Amino acid sequence: MAHVQAQGEEARGQAPGQLALANVRASGLLPAAAPLELYEEAHLNPATGVLQAITDTQADLLVLVARPRSFLAGLFHRSVTAAVLRHCTVPVLLLPAESL
């Protein structure tokens, strides 16, 4: 499992990668005993960080959680999901955040 955090983004409480790992385990997407390794990437651009994680880990599938955006956020911010989808070299399973 890879967790990409924007460089300079401060962690609140539990380490963000460990929290993401716990969320994946709690989601029921994998068997409880499935081994998971955590790969963490800090990058100025989250989409570039995700793409770098794919390369570094030699992943053959990307499961990406798409977070909903408000109308105003959509006007002023580029979508990380859209940027990853434009440049990804492996198949992508896109899950809405509400289903997790």
N, C-alpha and C positions, 0 to 999 in steps of 0.2 A: 504494500500500500504506500502510495506517495502522498505527502502533504506539502503543498507549496504555500509559503507565507510571504507576503510582500516585505521586502527588505525594510527594516526600520519599524515594522509593525510590532507593537509591544504585546507580549503575552499577558493575559489576565488569569491569574490563578494557575491551574494545571497547564503544563506544556501543551501548546496547540496540536502538535503532532500526536501526542499521547491521547488527547481528547478525541481527535478525529479517529484514531485507531479504536478507541472504546466505542465510539458511535457506530463504526462499521460492524464491530462485533455485536452490538446491541440491536442492530437493524434486522438480523436474521437472514441477511443475504448469503451468509456462508455458514457451513456447519460449525458448531461451537468449538470443535477441536481443530479446525483448519489452521495450519500455521500461517502467520502473517509477519512479514518483515516491514519495518517502517523506514521509508526513504524520505528524508526531509530536504527541501530546497528553499533557500531564501533568495528571492530575485526581485529586482525593481519592477519587472513586468510579470504579473502572475501567469498570463498565457504563455509567455516565453519560458517561464519556470516549469510549467506543466509539460511543455514540449521537450525541454531538456531532461526532465525526469523520465519521460518515455525513452529517450535515447540512452540515458545512463543505465537504466534498468533493463533495457532490451525488451520492453513490454510488447506483447502481441495483442493487447486489448486495453482500451481505456474506458473505465466506468467513471462518468463525470456527473456530479450533482449540479443541476441548474437551479440557481436560487432565483426566486421571483424578484422583479424590480418594480418600483413604483413608476408611474408615468414620468414624473420629473427626473428621477434617477436615470431612466432610459434616455431622456433627452440630453443629459449632460455627461454621461459616462459610457464608455465603450464596453461591450459585453465580453467578458473573459471567455465565456462559452463559445460565442461566435468566432472569436479570434482563434481559439484552439481548433474548432471544427474546420476552419479555412485551411489550416496548415498541418493537420494531423496526418500521419502516415500509417496509422493502424486503425482498425475498426473501433468505433465509439458506441458505447451504450450510454445513452443520456437519460438520467432519472430526474424527475422533478423533486425538489426538496421536500414537498409535503408528503410524499409517499414513504419517507424514511423515518 
